[in-house]
């Protein structure tokens, strides 16, 4: 399974990129530049954070105490889109609210694990880094309409 990830992880990154690009141009056409740039905060950070967590997991592949949290972090990142769609389709939650809820769940999972692991081992858990990444991911979504994100998103839009 580990060696297969050398093929699967780049495919995940490629699919994240293609989804980001497609949604950007769709939103640009339907809702305008500001909304399209705001929506980049949903998908683009996942590309960066997935690549970062996967790279850390591979770097620490021989140290399971570090490898496992980082690989689980990649999985936690992938929970968000599916959970948001479930909330929209089956529970009728609006798009923005479903994404916000999914981001909070993505923060809650590593928070619980990091706290429990830190208490059990009496030292800071490696899940704390995963938690920090998930918090930044959620904050970027919440800041999507701010001048801060609009500046970052506009620079990203030039790459896309």
C-alpha positions in Angstrom: 0.0 0.0 0.0 2.8 2.4 0.9 4.5 2.2 -2.5 1.2 2.5 -4.3 0.8 5.9 -2.6 3.7 7.1 -4.8 1.3 6.8 -7.7 -2.0 7.7 -5.8 -0.8 10.8 -4.1 0.3 12.6 -7.3 -3.1 11.6 -8.8 -4.9 13.1 -5.8 -2.9 16.3 -6.2 -3.7 16.4 -9.9 -7.4 15.9 -9.3 -7.4 18.6 -6.6 -5.7 20.9 -9.1 -8.2 20.1 -11.9 -11.1 20.6 -9.5 -9.7 23.9 -8.3 -9.2 25.1 -11.9 -12.6 24.0 -13.1 -14.5 25.5 -10.1 -12.5 28.8 -10.5 -13.5 29.3 -14.1 -17.0 28.1 -13.5 -17.4 30.6 -10.6 -15.7 33.3 -12.6 -18.2 32.9 -15.4 -21.3 32.6 -13.1 -20.5 34.9 -10.1 -17.6 37.1 -11.1 -14.0 37.6 -10.0 -14.5 38.3 -6.3 -16.6 35.1 -5.7 -14.3 33.0 -7.8 -11.2 34.2 -5.9 -13.1 33.6 -2.6 -13.9 30.1 -3.7 -10.2 29.3 -4.2 -9.9 29.3 -0.4 -11.9 26.1 -0.4 -9.8 24.0 -2.8 -6.4 25.5 -3.3 -5.2 25.2 0.4 -6.0 21.5 0.2 -3.5 21.1 -2.5 -0.7 22.7 -0.5 -1.7 21.0 2.8 -2.1 17.5 1.2 1.3 17.8 -0.5 2.9 19.0 2.8 1.4 16.3 5.0 2.1 13.6 2.4 5.7 14.8 2.0 6.2 14.7 5.8 4.7 11.2 6.0 7.1 10.0 3.3 10.0 11.7 4.9 9.2 10.0 8.3 8.1 6.7 6.7 10.5 4.8 9.0 9.3 6.5 12.1 5.7 5.3 12.6 5.1 7.7 15.5 5.4 10.6 12.9 4.4 8.8 9.7 0.9 7.8 11.0 -0.2 11.3 12.1 0.8 12.8 8.8 -0.8 10.1 6.7 -4.0 10.4 8.8 -3.8 14.2 8.2 -4.0 13.6 4.4 -7.1 11.4 5.0 -8.7 14.1 7.2 -8.3 16.6 4.5 -10.3 14.4 2.2 -13.2 14.1 4.7 -14.2 17.7 4.1 -15.6 17.5 0.5 -17.5 14.3 1.1 -19.0 15.5 4.4 -20.0 18.8 2.8 -21.8 17.0 0.0 -23.6 14.7 2.4 -24.8 17.8 4.4 -26.0 19.5 1.2 -27.7 16.5 -0.4 -29.2 14.6 2.5 -29.7 17.3 5.1 -30.4 20.3 2.9 -27.7 22.4 4.5 -26.6 25.4 2.4 -23.2 25.3 0.6 -21.4 27.8 2.8 -22.7 26.3 6.0 -21.9 22.7 4.9 -18.4 23.7 4.1 -18.0 25.5 7.4 -19.3 22.5 9.3 -17.0 20.1 7.4 -14.0 22.4 8.2 -14.9 22.4 11.9 -15.1 18.6 11.8 -11.7 18.5 10.1 -10.4 20.6 13.1 -12.2 18.6 15.7 -10.8 15.2 14.7 -7.1 16.1 15.1 -7.9 18.2 18.1 -9.3 15.3 20.0 -6.5 13.0 18.9 -3.8 15.6 19.7 -5.2 16.3 23.2 -5.7 12.6 24.0 -2.2 11.6 22.6 -0.5 14.5 24.4 -2.1 13.6 27.7 -1.3 9.9 27.3 2.3 10.4 26.3 2.9 13.5 28.5 4.4 15.4 25.6 3.1 17.4 22.6 1.6 15.0 20.1 2.7 15.1 16.4 -1.1 15.5 15.7 -0.6 19.1 16.9 0.9 19.9 13.6 -2.0 18.3 11.8 -4.3 20.3 14.0 -2.5 23.5 13.2 -2.8 22.8 9.4 -6.5 22.1 9.8 -7.0 25.3 11.7 -5.2 27.3 9.1 -7.3 25.6 6.4 -10.6 26.5 8.2 -9.4 30.1 8.8 -8.6 30.5 5.1 -12.2 29.5 4.3 -13.6 31.9 6.9 -11.4 34.7 5.5 -12.4 34.1 1.9 -14.1 37.5 1.5 -11.5 39.5 3.3 -8.9 41.7 1.5 -6.2 39.4 2.9 -7.5 36.3 1.1 -8.6 38.3 -2.0 -5.0 39.4 -2.4 -3.7 35.9 -2.0 -6.4 34.4 -4.1 -5.8 36.9 -6.9 -2.2 35.9 -7.0 -3.2 32.2 -7.2 -5.7 33.0 -9.9 -2.9 34.3 -12.1 -1.2 30.8 -11.8 -4.4 29.0 -12.7 
